[in-house]
């Protein structure tokens, strides 16, 4: 059996659910972000604050794990 034939045999004849392609998210069940959420996601000072906060929490955990 050639490689082409084995690939064809592995693929299902019809997909169970239709495939969603980019730009076809009209039937998506995910809610759209609110304007406030979008503003916070694109706010550079807020993102820097969150980045620093997460890094400090990780450093604290690592420091605790290395202390015996």
DRENSE-12392 format. One record per residue (C-alpha): residue number from 1; x, y, z. Coordinates in steps of 0.2 Angstrom, whole numbers. Each point is the difference from the previous one (the first is absolute). Layout:
{r NUM,{X,Y,Z}}
...
***
This chain:
{r 1,{0,0,0}}
{r 2,{7,17,-5}}
{r 3,{1,15,12}}
{r 4,{-14,9,-9}}
{r 5,{-12,-15,2}}
{r 6,{4,-1,19}}
{r 7,{-3,18,2}}
{r 8,{-17,-1,-9}}
{r 9,{-5,-15,11}}
{r 10,{3,9,16}}
{r 11,{-11,15,-4}}
{r 12,{-18,-1,4}}
{r 13,{-12,1,-15}}
{r 14,{-11,14,8}}
{r 15,{5,11,15}}
{r 16,{-11,-2,15}}
{r 17,{-2,19,2}}
{r 18,{4,13,-13}}
{r 19,{17,8,1}}
{r 20,{0,19,5}}
{r 21,{12,10,-11}}
{r 22,{7,17,6}}
{r 23,{-13,14,-4}}
{r 24,{-15,-13,3}}
{r 25,{-2,3,18}}
{r 26,{-18,6,-1}}
{r 27,{-7,-16,8}}
{r 28,{14,1,14}}
{r 29,{-7,-3,17}}
{r 30,{15,11,8}}
{r 31,{-6,17,6}}
{r 32,{8,15,-8}}
{r 33,{11,10,13}}
{r 34,{-8,16,7}}
{r 35,{8,16,-4}}
{r 36,{8,1,18}}
{r 37,{8,-17,-3}}
{r 38,{7,5,-17}}
{r 39,{7,16,8}}
{r 40,{9,-9,14}}
{r 41,{7,-13,-12}}
{r 42,{7,14,-11}}
{r 43,{6,11,14}}
{r 44,{19,-1,1}}
{r 45,{2,7,18}}
{r 46,{-13,-12,7}}
{r 47,{9,-15,-10}}
{r 48,{17,5,8}}
{r 49,{-8,0,17}}
{r 50,{-8,-17,-3}}
{r 51,{17,-7,-7}}
{r 52,{9,7,16}}
{r 53,{-13,-7,12}}
{r 54,{1,-17,-8}}
{r 55,{19,0,0}}
{r 56,{0,5,18}}
{r 57,{-12,-14,5}}
{r 58,{11,-13,-9}}
{r 59,{16,7,8}}
{r 60,{-8,-2,17}}
{r 61,{-5,-18,-4}}
{r 62,{17,-4,-6}}
{r 63,{8,8,15}}
{r 64,{-11,-10,12}}
{r 65,{4,-16,-9}}
{r 66,{19,2,1}}
{r 67,{-1,4,19}}
{r 68,{2,-15,10}}
***
